[in-house]
Amino acid sequence: MNKLIECVPNFSEGRDLKKVEQIADVFRGRDGIKLLDYSTDKDHNRMVVTVVGEPLAMRDTIIEAIGVAVSIIDLRGHSGQHPRMGAVDVVPFIPIRNVSMDEAIALSKEVAQAVWERFALPVFLYEKSATAPHRENLAAIRKGEFEGLAEKMRQPEWQPDFGASAPHPTAGAVAVGARMPLVAYNVNLNTNKLEIADAIAKKVRFIGGGLRFCKAMGVELKERDIVQVSMNLTDYSKTSIYRAHEMVRMEAKRYGVSIVGAEVIGLVPVQALVDAAMYYLGIENFSASQILENRL
């Protein structure tokens, strides 16, 4: 593959494994496409897919996967801890090799137009593809979620970039855009009080005065009877995993709460883990070139 682009579509289904596999099957055995990972979470009721491939093959595959999701996911009966406004909630394109950001933006717009024309699913362009500053932040677009989408889309400033000013009756709307790689990192706490996780998230995220490239929210993990601070690190080179982890630990102390674990959702750049290892182990003058697998 000469040109490589990554896509990490999020689907609003994490409990019905039959539906999960129907979506995953779209990415299997495709020319020019490689399915790297897919994961589900019952509490979030969400599926995250990581796939890489050639731009044209990626375009066709993503459009097909969106069509499958629209046909099998009905948000009118959907519930979960993660905010969502669509059966396919967000579709980010990330340039990996020999693909410019401008090309990724163009691809996102091509997919957005096809999604509206084929499936009558309204599309908001976000991040680098956004058509206005207030649309860059996914959280701003998704605010109000599926239940508040119809009212929101009646406002002139929230007309979709592609589609009518009303959501799809069962699939809502989708955010499509181009962005840089991010790290989805969650920190679990030894409490079941969601208000504590919410309070910590507000301190850690940029909008609350926290880390510049961090988005965060509190999430309840009912099956484990604990809560977590769920974070997206949108530039791990400037807001590292270890900084986010330690800030959560610091803020948790005021509530007498400690960290009991953490998790990475989807794939992560090796440098993000190297940075964390260097910090916690106190390794001096280390680089990713010293990793054996990177030299093979």
C-alpha positions in Angstrom: 0.0 0.0 0.0 1.6 3.2 -1.2 -0.8 5.6 0.5 -2.2 4.8 3.9 -5.0 6.4 5.8 -6.4 5.3 9.1 -10.1 5.4 10.2 -11.5 4.9 13.6 -15.3 4.8 13.3 -17.4 4.6 16.5 -20.7 2.7 16.3 -23.4 2.9 19.0 -23.6 -0.8 19.7 -21.6 -2.6 22.3 -24.1 -5.2 23.7 -25.6 -7.1 20.8 -22.7 -9.2 19.5 -24.5 -10.3 16.4 -24.8 -6.7 15.3 -21.2 -6.0 16.3 -20.0 -8.9 14.0 -22.3 -7.7 11.1 -20.4 -4.4 11.2 -17.0 -5.9 11.7 -17.6 -8.3 8.7 -17.7 -5.3 6.4 -14.0 -4.7 7.1 -12.8 -8.3 6.8 -11.3 -9.7 3.6 -11.3 -6.4 1.7 -8.6 -5.5 -0.9 -6.7 -2.5 0.1 -8.0 -2.6 3.7 -6.7 -4.1 6.9 -8.8 -4.4 10.0 -6.5 -3.8 12.9 -8.8 -3.9 15.9 -12.4 -3.6 17.1 -13.6 -3.5 20.7 -16.9 -3.2 22.5 -18.0 -2.0 25.9 -21.3 -2.8 27.5 -21.4 0.2 29.8 -20.5 2.6 27.0 -22.7 0.5 24.6 -20.2 1.4 21.9 -18.0 -0.3 19.3 -14.7 1.2 18.2 -13.1 0.0 15.0 -9.6 0.7 13.8 -8.8 0.1 10.2 -6.1 1.2 7.8 -6.0 1.1 4.0 -5.7 2.9 0.7 -7.9 6.0 0.4 -10.3 4.8 -2.3 -10.7 1.4 -0.7 -11.2 3.1 2.7 -13.9 5.4 1.2 -15.9 2.5 -0.2 -15.6 0.3 2.9 -16.6 3.1 5.3 -19.6 4.0 3.3 -20.7 0.4 3.3 -20.2 0.0 7.0 -22.2 3.1 7.7 -25.0 1.7 5.6 -25.0 -1.5 7.6 -25.1 0.4 10.9 -27.9 2.6 9.8 -30.0 -0.5 8.9 -29.5 -2.4 12.1 -29.0 0.2 14.9 -32.1 2.0 16.3 -31.2 4.7 18.7 -34.7 5.1 20.0 -34.1 2.2 22.3 -30.4 2.8 22.9 -28.8 3.7 26.2 -25.2 3.8 27.4 -22.7 5.8 29.4 -21.0 7.3 26.4 -22.6 10.4 24.7 -23.9 9.7 21.2 -26.0 11.4 18.5 -25.9 8.7 15.8 -25.9 5.0 15.1 -22.5 5.8 13.6 -21.4 8.5 16.0 -18.1 9.7 14.6 -15.9 8.8 11.6 -12.4 10.3 11.8 -9.8 10.0 9.0 -6.2 10.1 10.1 -3.3 10.5 7.5 -0.7 7.9 8.1 1.7 7.5 5.1 2.0 9.6 1.9 -1.4 11.2 2.7 -1.7 14.9 3.4 -4.2 16.4 5.8 -5.8 18.1 2.8 -6.3 14.7 1.2 -7.8 13.4 4.4 -10.2 16.4 4.5 -11.2 15.8 0.9 -11.9 12.1 1.6 -14.0 13.0 4.6 -16.2 15.3 2.5 -16.5 12.7 -0.2 -17.8 10.2 2.3 -20.1 12.7 4.0 -21.8 13.5 0.7 -22.2 9.8 -0.2 -23.6 9.0 3.3 -26.3 11.6 2.9 -27.2 10.7 -0.6 -27.4 7.0 -0.1 -28.7 6.7 3.5 -30.4 10.0 4.2 -28.1 10.4 7.2 -27.3 14.0 8.0 -23.6 14.8 8.4 -21.6 17.3 10.4 -18.0 18.0 9.4 -15.7 18.3 12.4 -12.1 18.8 13.5 -9.9 19.7 10.5 -12.8 19.3 8.1 -15.1 21.7 10.0 -16.8 24.5 8.1 -16.9 26.9 11.1 -14.9 27.2 14.3 -17.9 26.2 16.5 -18.1 22.9 14.7 -14.4 21.8 15.2 -15.1 20.3 18.7 -17.0 17.0 18.5 -18.4 17.5 22.0 -20.1 20.7 20.9 -21.7 19.0 17.9 -22.8 16.1 20.0 -24.2 18.1 22.9 -27.8 17.3 23.4 -27.2 13.8 22.0 -29.7 11.9 19.9 -32.7 12.9 22.1 -32.0 16.6 21.6 -30.9 16.4 18.0 -34.1 17.4 16.3 -34.5 20.6 18.3 -30.8 21.4 17.9 -30.9 21.0 14.1 -33.7 23.5 13.8 -31.2 26.2 14.9 -29.5 28.0 11.9 -26.1 27.5 13.4 -26.6 23.8 13.6 -27.7 23.0 10.2 -25.8 19.9 8.9 -23.1 20.2 6.3 -24.8 17.5 4.3 -28.5 16.7 4.6 -31.8 18.1 5.8 -32.4 20.0 9.0 -33.8 17.0 10.7 -32.1 13.8 12.0 -32.6 10.3 10.6 -35.5 8.9 12.6 -33.5 5.9 13.9 -29.9 6.7 13.2 -29.6 10.4 14.1 -26.6 12.1 12.5 -22.9 11.4 12.2 -19.8 13.6 12.6 -17.2 13.0 9.8 -13.8 14.7 9.7 -10.0 14.5 9.5 -7.8 14.7 12.5 -4.4 13.8 13.9 -3.9 10.6 15.8 -5.3 10.6 19.4 -5.0 8.3 22.4 -8.2 7.1 24.0 -7.2 6.5 27.6 -9.4 5.7 30.6 -8.5 5.8 34.3 -10.6 3.7 36.7 -11.2 4.8 40.3 -12.0 2.9 43.5 -15.4 4.6 44.0 -18.9 4.2 42.5 -19.7 7.9 42.9 -20.1 9.3 39.4 -20.1 12.9 40.7 -16.5 12.3 41.8 -15.4 11.2 38.3 -17.3 14.1 36.8 -15.6 16.6 39.0 -12.1 15.2 38.3 -12.9 15.2 34.5 -13.8 18.8 34.7 -10.5 19.7 36.3 -8.4 17.6 33.9 -9.9 18.6 30.5 -8.8 21.7 28.7 -12.2 23.4 28.7 -12.1 23.3 32.5 -8.6 24.8 32.7 -6.8 21.5 32.6 -4.5 19.8 30.1 -4.4 21.5 26.7 -5.0 18.5 24.5 -7.3 16.5 26.8 -11.0 15.9 26.6 -12.5 14.1 29.5 -15.8 12.9 31.1 -16.9 10.8 34.0 -18.3 7.3 33.2 -20.1 4.8 35.4 -19.0 1.1 35.0 -22.0 -0.5 36.5 -20.8 -4.1 36.1 -17.7 -3.4 38.2 -19.4 -0.9 40.5 -16.8 1.7 39.9 -16.4 4.9 37.9 -13.8 6.1 35.4 -12.4 9.2 34.0 -12.6 8.6 30.2 -10.2 10.8 28.2 -9.2 11.6 24.6 -5.7 12.9 24.3 -5.8 14.7 21.0 -2.1 15.4 20.7 -0.2 12.8 22.8 3.2 14.5 22.1 2.0 17.6 24.0 -0.4 16.1 26.5 1.1 12.7 27.3 -0.5 9.7 28.9 1.6 10.0 32.1 0.6 13.7 32.5 -3.1 12.8 32.2 -2.8 9.8 34.5 -0.9 11.8 37.2 -3.4 14.7 37.0 -6.3 12.3 37.6 -4.4 10.8 40.5 -3.7 14.3 42.0 -7.3 15.5 41.7 -8.6 12.2 43.1 -6.7 12.7 46.3 -9.0 15.5 47.4 -11.9 13.0 47.5 -9.9 10.2 49.2 -10.1 8.2 46.0 -7.3 6.2 44.3 -6.6 4.8 40.9 -7.3 1.0 40.5 -6.4 0.6 36.8 -6.4 2.2 33.4 -7.1 1.1 29.8 -6.2 2.1 26.3 -9.1 1.9 23.8 -8.2 0.9 20.3 -4.6 1.3 19.1 -1.9 3.6 20.4 1.3 5.0 18.8 4.3 3.4 20.3 5.9 6.7 21.1 3.0 7.5 23.5 3.9 4.4 25.5 7.7 5.1 25.3 7.1 8.5 26.8 5.1 6.9 29.7 7.8 4.3 30.3 10.6 6.9 30.3 8.7 8.9 32.9 7.7 6.1 35.3 11.1 4.2 35.0 13.2 7.3 35.0 15.0 6.2 31.8 17.5 8.7 30.5 18.2 9.5 26.9 15.9 6.7 25.6 14.3 6.7 22.1 11.9 4.5 20.2 14.9 3.5 18.0 16.1 1.4 20.9 13.0 -0.8 20.8 14.0 -4.2 19.2 10.9 -4.5 17.1 11.4 -1.1 15.6 14.8 -2.1 14.3 13.6 -5.3 12.6 
